[in-house]
Amino acid sequence: MLNAQNAKLGISPINWVNEDVLELGDHYTFEDLLADFSSLGFRATENCRKFPKDPAVLRAALADKGIRLTSQWKGVVFTDPSRREAELEAYRNHVLFLRKMGAEHVVTCELGGSIIGDPRRPAGVRDVLPPTDDEWRHMTEGLQQAGEICREHGMKLVYHYHIGTIVEKPAEIDRLAATTDPELVHLLYDTGHAYYGGYDPLELLAKHRNRIPYVHLKDVRQDVLARVKRDAIRFQDAVILGVFTVPGDGCIDFGPIFRALNDTGYDGWMIIEAEQDPSVANPYEYAKLSRQYIDGLLSGLSSR
């Protein structure tokens, strides 16, 4: 039974320091982040560009605050077979770092054809390039090889469907699940990216629950999303406009989501995210409000 005491709740640094729009929150230091996470009572976080690169230094600093590192994003370009060997080598190094940190999940996303980090495309591109069938096959083969690397080290690859990439819409998420080995390619359940991409988060959870060992809790501002869709605003600009927020501040009803997670015995990490402009939406205050909202929902579960 999930409740406010046993739920594995963490907080993402991206609430303070954005990884896609680098100017957002760039003034925060590692010490700032750690102080806020500790004050808010969170027991876990993900890696961030502001964190020390030495795993021994980072692990000691986090442990001093009673915080563990659960994962770190890894973008890959498996759609391009000419890059496969180099991509897998870089992926293995990433896995080894996370293993030293005691993490069990590797957040992974295909960037080929995307607008958020394909190294072969110029900055500022607006349109995702859909993959050919061959490129999709290369991607799934690469993901499964990466999944094997994770499994070798007692970890799991969790695929992050993400706006601005080739796996963002319902049909693409379903296709990924259908064309990959469930023992090697798991799903990161991100409520905000699901909703933004047109997939009802509760429906996605019901359909793919057996593939989900890791969760990102993110909300969406419906009015901003409507403007983004109407005016074809690209993802990075939508983030600046405030399309995402913390659970409890947007349009997603998290009550049924927590009930579904509880009813299916979910006991993994749930990381609160809100890719916002911290100068507009104070990340500490929003995280505090979200924690109160989620604790209330969890308390409701225990009284059922």
Secondary structure, DSSP 8 states (H G I E B T S, - for coil): ---TTT-EEEE-GGGTS-SSSTTTTTT--HHHHHHHHHHHT--EEE--TTS-SSHHHHHHHHHHTT-EEEE--EEE-TTSGGGHHHHHHHHHHHHHHHHHTT--EEEEEE-TT-SS--TTS-TT--S-----HHHHHHHHHHHHHHHHHHHHTT-EEEE---TTSSS-SHHHHHHHHHTS-TTTEEEEEEHHHHHHHT--HHHHHHHHGGG-SEEEE-EE-HHHHHHHHHHT--HHHHHHHT-EE-TTSSS--HHHHHHHHHHTT--SEEEE-----TTTS-HHHHHHHHHHHHHHHHHHHHT-
